[in-house]
Amino acid sequence: MRLSCPTLVLLFAVSVVGLLPGAARAQEPAQMLQGRLGPRFIVFREKAQDELKLTGEQRNKLDERRDATIQEMQQTFEKAQDVKPEDRPKSIGEYQQKADQKLEAFLKETLKEDQLKRLRQLIFQQEGLFAIGHPDVAKELNITDDQRKQFMTVMQDLHKKVEPIVKQAQEGGDPQEIGPKIKKLHKEQEGKAEALLTDAQKKQWKEMLGKPFRLED
C-alpha cells in the first residue's frame, strides 16, 4: 500500500506542525514518527505492538528500525529548514514516501501474515477513508471512476483548507492550536468522502477496518 499524493499533503501539514519549537520534545519517539510519517508508523507504538502480539525479538528489531528512522528523519527535517518554504512539501513528501516504502519492506520480513493483516486494519482505522487514495484500497472497494473524481475533489478541498494552516505554522503558530484544526478538517472531509460510498462499499470498508482499536485512552 503506497502513499498517494493527497495523503502526503496531510502528512506534510502534520510535519510542519512537528517542526515547530518544542513540538518534537512533547512527543514520545514512536508517536512523533506516526505523526510525521504516516499511519503505518503506528507499529512503533507500544500499545499497537501489544495488539499485534509481537514477540520480544520482533520488538527489538522494530526498536532498531525506529531509532534508524528517527535519525534519518531528523537529518531530513534539518535540511528542509534550509529549503525555500514553497519547496519543502516536495522534499519532505519524497522522504516520507521513501520512509514508508522502506518500513513496508521491513515489516513484510519481520511480521507474520496474521500480524500484517491486523496491522493493515489498524492503519485503516488511523487513516480513515482517505485510504481510498491508495490504488489497492480503491480497487478492493470497487471505487468507480466517477467516485474517484469526486473523492479527488474532496481531497483538493482539504488541501485548500489546510494550506493557510500550514502557512500559519511556518510563521510560528502555536502547535497546540494548529494540530486540532488539522484534525477537525480531516474529520469533516472524511465525512464527505464516506457520503460518496454506496451501502455495499460502506459495509466492505467496515469489514476492512476489523475490530475497533483505541490507540489513545
Secondary structure, DSSP 8 states (H G I E B T S, - for coil): ----HHHHHHHHHHHHHHHSTTTGGGS-HHHHHHHHH-GGGGGGSHHHHHHHT--HHHHHHHHHHHHHHHHHHHHHHHHHTTS-GGGHHHHHHHHHHHHHHHHHHHHHHHS-HHHHHHHHHHHHHHHGGGGGGSHHHHHHTT--HHHHHHHHHHHHHHHHHHHHHHHHHHTT--HHHHHHHHHHHHHHHHHHHHTTS-HHHHHHHHHHH-S---S--
